Amino acid sequence: MRLSVIVPTLDEAGALAPTLAAARQPGMHELIVVDGGSRDETVAVARRLADHVLTAPRGRAAQMNAGAAVAEGDVFLFLHADTGLPPGYPALVAHGLEEAAVVGGRFDVRLDAPGFAYRFLGRAISARSRLTGVATGDQAIFVRRTVFARLGGYPPLPLMEDVAFCRALKRTGRLACLRATVVTSARRWERHGLVRTVLLMWGLRAAYYAGVSPARLARVYADAR
């Protein structure tokens, strides 16, 4: 298995270096950073630590698709710039994909803030995605190259691209729900408050499932950031 790790970035100079360092492990084939127009030192950091650094129109879906277009691997792993992969993750991904019926998967997640509430939230996110088969982008979603191409990549949505992609992905085959955890930044919850942010995320997801357009949801999300 050749594993390509694809990282979309936008003004992530402070978080990117440890993320890329954790991703650089034996068994991964290449590390690709796709920047969406950063105004800080993100690109400079990426050039020091990644194998390939690209630019693409701003938006995670467009950036991840641009990275996949140049990737050489037969498995793609999409990684948020503030999320750290666990030791031995390439072998974990390979093991998760051993069965041909498994088309992709994701990791459990833990937030990097202390306290019971944050531990519980990480476990709740992991349990929800295990139950529904739908992961969020900060769970390091991975997929076979052939399946990604068959689905046409991530849908060009300004928000909920990860949800839409996972819903399409699980219709093509089984997903591997790995128990190993990635560690993602809790800064979003800390900045706006845990309860307020959780309620916002629930509301956005419910509205998306009810048919509200991702463009409209993106405006709400941007106002809340």
Buried (B, 14 or more C-beta within 10 A) or exposed (E): BBBBBBBBBBBBBBBBBEBBEBBBBEBBBBBBBBBBBBEBBBBEBBEEBBBBBBBBEBBBBBBBBBBBEEBEBBBBBBBBBBBBBBEEBBBBBEEBBEEEEBBBBBBBBBBBBEEEBBEEBBBEBBEEBBEEBBBBBBBBBBBBBEBBEEBEBBBBBBBBBBBBBBBBBBEBBBBBBBEBBBBBBBBBBBEBEBEEBBEBBEBBBEBBEEEBBBEEBBEBBEEBE
